Amino acid sequence: MSTQTESSQDSPSYLQEIGWTFSDSLVMARRSLTRYLRVPTLLVGVTLQPVIFVLLLA
């Protein structure tokens, strides 16, 4: 029996991990913006709610 050790080629490099993180963040932002375009009431709620809270609690 032999054991396999993880070589440096098997694991992604630090820059690749940053690239994947950035790419995943862009995908999530795109999905969120698409959802706001499909359901505009979400956008109204997200933008007006903080303003209303500031006006009520100020």
Contacts in CASP RR format, 6 or more apart in sequence:
PFRMAT RR
TARGET T0000
AUTHOR 0000-0000-0000
METHOD contacts of the structure
MODEL  1
MSTQTESSQDSPSYLQEIGWTFSDSLVMARRSLTRYLRVPTLLVGVTLQP
VIFVLLLA
12 20 0 8 1.000
35 42 0 8 1.000
36 42 0 8 1.000
36 43 0 8 1.000
36 46 0 8 1.000
END
